[in-house]
Amino acid sequence: MSGLEAFRGPEYQRLFAAVRRSLERTGSDLTGQVSVGSLDEAERKALIGLTGQYRPAGVARITVSLSRLDEVVHAATGLPLPEAVAAIVGKPLRHKPDERARDETARAAARSLAEASPLYPACSWFQQWLDALAPAITKMVNQGTTARLAAAVRVLEAIEQRREQNLPLLLPALAEQATGDTKALGRGKPTATLVLRALALRTGTPMPTRAEGTRELWDRCGVVVDDLASRVLVLNLPATGDGLGEWLSGAARYGTPFQITLHQLTVHPMRVAGADVFVCENPAVLRQAAAELGPDAPPMLCTEGRPSAAFHRMAHQLTDAGARLRYHGDYDWDGIDIANQIITRHHAEPWHMTEDQYRKHADVTDDAIRLRGNPKRTPWAPGLADAMAELGVAVYEEAVAARLIEALKRADRK
């Protein structure tokens, strides 16, 4: 090993660093060359000594054949070049071609596991999510954390199964069921981030950046971050049963709006009547109905924007009991998206949401509120979406609240 000492000097440091990089990159292939540029005088003389080929002072770069360097080093140390370099730098050489092959095998295994999910052939959003995850999968392979991908797939499968059963699921319970850790889906957790990226694709919404947006995205997919925070606003809802049924009956006697939490819906079973129930998007409409009609107002629900898990559970109970939901919301693309969701999921009937109604109230002046976002279809009234695209203005529900209240007064169910 004494021959190695001759190559440990600073004049050889950059040369053997370049040799090590080449050998690691190629798997110790000796057919290539390495170069050292901007040499000082000591480095120039050292390389002349190794190659046996003179280079004048001031030469910009010297290139050395690895096979020739192998001969010289082996003669001096008794070691082949790869072993000698490992000894000189003080650590084994990496074999990057083998590492790349192992990484590719690990990436393929992780992706194959995800592709084995029943969601892969059934859901285009799942396929898009997995394709977009290629860099993240590489990172997980490098960090040895591909188990997170498997956990995320199990979470998505559990969410989809619950959606088919129309049952909400508390976030900690979902985390426990799919990962064995109740905190695995907390905000900022790696598995939660993977799942939310998939859910954003599933719902066609941007990846949330704030806690409120994260809660809303979970809620849209039937996962409840907090069953006390998930609520539905009701007015004059006919119900019987201990606890919640009594409270709703008492509120209805006075025509008082009442907030129901998902927790209450879960722990206080009740029975509801199969009556027509009018559903609005904006609480201002329900508030005005309470103020003007009081106990005489028909039963009402309010989504308060995007429907919560509590809303969906309440709506499901009502339709199971034979109730017919009549829906009105904002004339903007988000409002149309909500309308489509409620009409499709709960077989609701559109109420005063027609092309004529929109054109009647659309403000096409310079002060009009312009439509934003991606256009949505209106299958119940195809001309409505066309009119909205043509005029390009939004009509919010509170702007037509007076007309809706008049319709409720007349019990206009058409």
C-alpha positions, -999 to +999 in steps of 0.1 A: +000+000+000+030+023+003+027+031-034-006+047-028+010+075-007+026+089-038-009+096-052-024+113-021-007+146-026-027+177-036-012+177-071-033+145-078-064+155-060-084+169-089-072+141-112-084+113-090-117+132-082-124+132-120-114+096-123-137+087-094-166+105-111-160+087-144-157+053-128-188+057-107-208+070-137-198+042-160-195+013-135-157+013-136-154+013-174-117+020-183-122+028-220-128+065-215-107+095-207-106+122-180-094+158-183-081+183-158-081+220-168-066+252-155-036+233-140-011+247-116+026+239-121+025+210-096-004+194-113+012+198-147+043+180-136+024+153-118+004+144-149+035+145-171+050+120-147+019+097-149+015+098-187+051+101-197+041+127-222+055+162-220+031+192-217+044+227-220+039+253-192+006+271-196-012+242-212-050+247-208-060+211-202-044+176-200-064+145-210-055+111-196-066+077-208-081+056-181-066+025-194-031+041-194-037+054-159-048+019-148-015+005-161+006+032-142-014+029-110-014-009-110+024-009-116+029+015-087+005+000-062-004-035-073-041-025-074-064-020-104-074+016-108-109+013-093-096-003-061-067+022-059-090+052-063-113+039-036-083+036-013-071+070-022-104+088-016-111+067+015-145+052+005-159+025-019-168+036-053-205+038-062-217+017-092-243+042-106-255+020-135-264-007-109-280+020-087-300+033-116-312-002-125-322-008-089-340+025-087-358+018-119-369-016-106-381+001-074-400+028-093-416+002-115-426-019-085-441+011-068-460+021-099-472-015-105-486-016-070-506+015-077-517+002-111-530-029-094-557-008-076-592-011-091-591+027-094-565+026-121-586+012-149-618+028-137-608+064-130-590+087-154-581+111-126-562+083-108-542+076-140-534+113-143-524+115-107-500+085-110-485+099-142-479+132-126-462+115-096-432+102-116-407+127-100-422+122-066-419+084-069-383+088-078-378+109-047-396+083-026-374+056-040-343+076-032-356+082+004-369+047+009-404+060+015-424+043-013-447+029+014-464+064+014-476+058-022-491+025-011-508+042+018-521+070-004-537+044-028-554+027+001-568+060+013-581+068-022-597+034-024-614+038+010-627+073-001-641+059-034-658+030-016-674+054+009-686+077-019-704+048-035-721+040-002-729+077+003-713+077+038-691+104+052-659+094+070-640+112+097-604+120+087-587+103+117-608+072+112-599+071+075-562+075+084-564+047+109-582+024+085-559+030+056-525+036+073-527+025+109-518+060+120-546+084+130-524+114+123-510+103+089-535+125+070-530+156+090-523+189+071-487+189+057-482+152+062-465+135+031-493+109+026-520+136+030-502+157+003-502+127-021-539+121-015-549+157-018-531+159-052-553+130-064-585+145-049-578+178-066-576+160-100-607+140-091-628+172-084-612+193-111-600+219-085-566+235-078-544+219-051-553+238-019-527+260-002-547+270+029-563+251+057-598+262+046-593+250+011-579+217+024-609+212+046-632+219+017-615+195-006-617+167+019-654+176+025-662+175-012-649+139-013-670+128+018-641+130+043-648+152+073-619+169+090-641+179+119-677+167+124-685+197+145-673+221+118-693+203+090-727+219+092-759+224+072-783+254+077-820+245+077-854+262+081-887+247+092-875+212+086-901+187+098-885+160+120-892+138+149-870+120+174-852+126+207-826+153+207-821+168+172-857+160+161-870+179+191-847+208+185-857+211+148-894+209+157-889+237+183-871+259+158-897+253+132-925+265+155-908+299+156-895+299+120-860+301+133-830+290+111-811+262+127-775+249+121-771+211+122-736+196+126-726+163+112-719+152+148-755+159+157-767+140+126-746+110+137-754+108+174-791+119+173-810+097+149-842+113+137-870+109+112-879+134+086-910+138+065-912+133+028-921+169+019-909+193-008-877+209+005-863+240-012-825+242-014-806+274-018-768+282-021-767+315-002-778+319+034-791+353+026-820+337+008-829+314+038-825+343+062-849+364+042-874+336+040-873+333+078-877+370+082-906+374+059-924+341+062-913+328+096-931+295+105-951+296+072-920+292+051-917+258+034-888+235+046-855+248+034-818+237+033-788+259+025-755+247+011-737+278+022-714+275-009-699+241-015-721+214+001-706+199+032-707+163+043-735+173+068-755+187+039-752+156+018-761+134+048-792+155+055-802+156+019-798+118+017-820+113+047-847+135+032-847+118-002-847+084+015-879+096+033-895+105+000-888+142+000-882+161-033-854+186-033-859+218-054-826+236-060-816+272-068-781+286-067-758+312-082-756+318-119-718+315-121-697+285-131-690+275-095-727+277-088-736+256-119-710+231-108-727+229-073-761+226-090-749+197-112-736+180-081-768+183-061-791+175-091-770+144-099-763+131-064-797+138-048-820+137-079-829+173-071-851+194-095-838+228-107-860+256-093-862+289-112-829+281-129-837+286-166-822+306-195-851+331-193-846+337-156-809+343-161-814+367-191-840+386-171-816+394-143-782+395-160-766+429-158-746+435-190-734+470-180-697+479-174-703+473-137-714+437-142-697+409-123-678+389-150-679+351-151-647+334-141-635+298-144-643+270-168-678+269-183-700+240-171-729+223-188-765+227-177-782+195-188-816+204-174-816+236-195-789+235-222-797+271-233-787+284-199-750+275-202-750+290-237-766+322-225-741+325-197-712+320-221-727+346-244-733+373-218-704+364-197-718+379-164-727+363-131-760+366-113-756+358-076-785+343-057-789+371-032-796+395-062-828+375-070-837+367-034-869+388-035-882+369-065-875+336-048-893+347-016-923+357-037-923+323-053-922+307-019-951+328-007-972+317-036-960+281-031-949+282-067-935+248-072-932+249-110 
